[in-house]
């Protein structure tokens, strides 16, 4: 959440510029776009795996793979 406090002598334009800058820095827009539609957990895992492989291919350090607990029926 982005909060801005107006200081004495600060114009609306400068306040709006600060707000916009902090809004972009916190990636609010990308988070909203990601949460706009529901994604199945399996699809999310596939996308994470693609990103992981892409970063390895580029020569980056691989991120650790998330482990999941699976339910067994008895």
Number of C-alpha atoms within 10 A of each C-alpha: 6 10 7 10 8 10 8 6 6 10 10 10 9 11 15 12 11 12 16 12 11 16 15 12 10 12 10 13 11 11 10 10 9 10 9 9 8 8 10 8 9 9 10 12 13 11 12 15 15 12 14 17 15 13 14 13 11 8 9 11 10 13 13 7 10 8 6 6 5 6 6 5 4 3
